[in-house]
Amino acid sequence: MQINNNINIDFDSIPIEEFWNTGDVKENKMHRIHSYPAKFPAFITNKAIDYAENYGLKVDWVGDMFCGCGTTAFEATRNGKNFWGSDINPVATLIAKTKSQVYKDSTLNKYYDIILNNYRKKNVSKNDLLETNERIKYWFKEEQIINLLKLKYSIYQSIPQKSKYLNFFLTAFSNILKPTSMWLTKSIKPQLDPNKKPANVLTNFSRQFDIMRLANQENDNNKSQVRIENINFLNKKIKKPFADLIVTSPPYVTSYEYADLHQLSTLWLDFTNDYKTLREGSIGSLYHNTDFIKDAKQLNKTGEDIVFRLYNKDKRKARSAAKYFVDMQNTIVKSYNMLNNNGIALFVIGNTEYKSVKINNAKHLVECMINTGFTDIEITKRKISNKILTPYRDKNGKFTTDKSSRKVYAEEFIVIGKKE
Ligand SMILES: C[S@@+](CC[C@H](N)C(=O)[O-])C[C@H]1O[C@@H](n2cnc3c(N)ncnc32)[C@H](O)[C@@H]1O
C-alpha cells in the first residue's frame, strides 16, 4: 500500500501480503547456530533484494545497522552482495561475523582436536575459581565453571588471535552457556531455575561443534566484502553514502533488554565486567537516564501523541518511550544519509500495546521517513510465525508463556522507502 505522505491511515486495516509471509526455500542451518531474540526470518533479505532489483536498483552494498546475529549479513553475502552492519551488542557482532565467513572443514576439525587435547591437559586452580566474576558464580555450578574455564583457555590457546576460526569457536562456546548454566530454559527474562540439571560442558560443546560444522558445509564460498562494527549506530559518522539497500529490524520499545539477555556470553567472553554497562546506548532499553523534557520537545507528532498517552498511565514507561522515539528519529536520518541516491530502505517493525495504550511504532517510523525525505513509501503487513520468543503478554504488558493472555506481535509491518 502506497502512503502518499499521508500517515493518517488505519494501520490495522492494512492487508497482509503473502509475498512477505513465507520463504521460497528452506533456511540455511547457519541461521540456527546461536539463539538470538527477535531474529527475523532469513527470506526477508532475499525478498528485499529481489524487490529492489525488480525496481531497477543495482544492489552492490547491503546495510543493516541493527544487524543482531547477522541474518541480513548471511543472506546478503550468500546472494553475492557486499555487506556493512553494526550492532551495539558485542555478542551480536561476534555471531554475525562468524556467520558471514566460510571455513575449511579440515581446519575446523584440526582446531577442534587441538582444543580437546589442550582441554584434557588443562588444570584449573583454586585461584582461577576465586577470581571468577561473582555474576558467573551466580549462574553456574562449580563443576560447570571449572569445565568452562578449561574450555575457554583451551580455545584461546589453540587458535591464533586474529584467525576467523577463533570467532567460530567462541560462538560455539557462547551458545553452550545457557544450557550449562542454571538459567531457566527458554526464558526471556534472566531467571534462575533451581531445579535445573545443567548440561555437561564437553558433551554440549561437541554437539554444538557438529551443528556449526554441518551448517558451514552448506555454505558456498563467496567473495563478498563484509564489514561488521560493534558500535552504537547513533554515534556513527557517515561521511558519504555507501549502501544501496538497507534491510533491518529496529529494536522495539522496552521489549528486550539485549544486554541482560546476553549477560552470560558478555561475562564469559570478557566483553565487560558488568553487563549493565551494555544497556547504555541500546535503543529501546528501559534503563536510560534521560532528559524527558528535552526528548519530548524533539518528538514528531505520532511520538508525542503516544508518549502523552503513556504518561498518564506510567511515567517511567513514557520517559523510555520518548527516548526510544527520539533515537528512532535519529536512526532514520542516519539511514537516509548512508543510502546512495536511488537507494531503498526496508524496515521490519511491529506495533505493541502497553496498559491499553496502543504503541504504533510503524506509524511513528513512517512519519520519521516522510520528515527525512524518503519518497514512494510503501507499507505492507506480514504474519509472524517463527519468532523464538513468546508473543504473549499479561495484563501489565509483561511477557508470558500463558497462551490465554493477549498476543501482541502476531503481525508486523514492512515499511519501504526510497531516496531520490
Ligand atoms: C530486532 S534486533 C535485530 C535482529 C536481527 N535482524 C537478527 O535477525 O538477528 C535489534 C538489534 O538492535 C541492536 N541495537 C540496539 N541499539 C542499538 C544501537 N544504538 N546501535 C546499534 N545496534 C543497536 C540490538 O542489540 C539488537 O541486536
PDBQT file of the ligand as one rigid body, heavy atoms in Angstrom, charges set to zero:
ROOT
HETATM    1  C1  LIG A 501      15.389  -6.611  16.472  1.00  0.00    +0.000 C 
HETATM    2  S1  LIG A 501      17.082  -6.851  16.814  1.00  0.00    +0.000 S 
HETATM    3  C2  LIG A 501      17.747  -7.218  15.232  1.00  0.00    +0.000 C 
HETATM    4  C3  LIG A 501      17.734  -8.686  14.941  1.00  0.00    +0.000 C 
HETATM    5  C4  LIG A 501      18.340  -9.037  13.599  1.00  0.00    +0.000 C 
HETATM    6  N1  LIG A 501      17.505  -8.615  12.494  1.00  0.00    +0.000 N 
HETATM    7  C5  LIG A 501      18.579 -10.532  13.529  1.00  0.00    +0.000 C 
HETATM    8  O1  LIG A 501      17.943 -11.202  12.698  1.00  0.00    +0.000 OA
HETATM    9  O2  LIG A 501      19.348 -11.043  14.343  1.00  0.00    +0.000 OA
HETATM   10  C6  LIG A 501      17.649  -5.233  17.133  1.00  0.00    +0.000 C 
HETATM   11  C7  LIG A 501      19.136  -5.111  17.410  1.00  0.00    +0.000 C 
HETATM   12  O3  LIG A 501      19.461  -3.721  17.579  1.00  0.00    +0.000 OA
HETATM   13  C8  LIG A 501      20.604  -3.659  18.420  1.00  0.00    +0.000 C 
HETATM   14  N2  LIG A 501      20.757  -2.269  18.903  1.00  0.00    +0.000 N 
HETATM   15  C9  LIG A 501      20.060  -1.621  19.866  1.00  0.00    +0.000 A 
HETATM   16  N3  LIG A 501      20.502  -0.364  19.993  1.00  0.00    +0.000 NA
HETATM   17  C10 LIG A 501      21.498  -0.176  19.078  1.00  0.00    +0.000 A 
HETATM   18  C11 LIG A 501      22.337   0.924  18.724  1.00  0.00    +0.000 A 
HETATM   19  N4  LIG A 501      22.239   2.099  19.345  1.00  0.00    +0.000 N 
HETATM   20  N5  LIG A 501      23.250   0.746  17.728  1.00  0.00    +0.000 NA
HETATM   21  C12 LIG A 501      23.361  -0.453  17.102  1.00  0.00    +0.000 A 
HETATM   22  N6  LIG A 501      22.602  -1.529  17.415  1.00  0.00    +0.000 NA
HETATM   23  C13 LIG A 501      21.675  -1.407  18.384  1.00  0.00    +0.000 A 
HETATM   24  C14 LIG A 501      20.306  -4.702  19.493  1.00  0.00    +0.000 C 
HETATM   25  O4  LIG A 501      21.487  -5.101  20.158  1.00  0.00    +0.000 OA
HETATM   26  C15 LIG A 501      19.653  -5.813  18.667  1.00  0.00    +0.000 C 
HETATM   27  O5  LIG A 501      20.599  -6.768  18.287  1.00  0.00    +0.000 OA
ENDROOT
TORSDOF 0
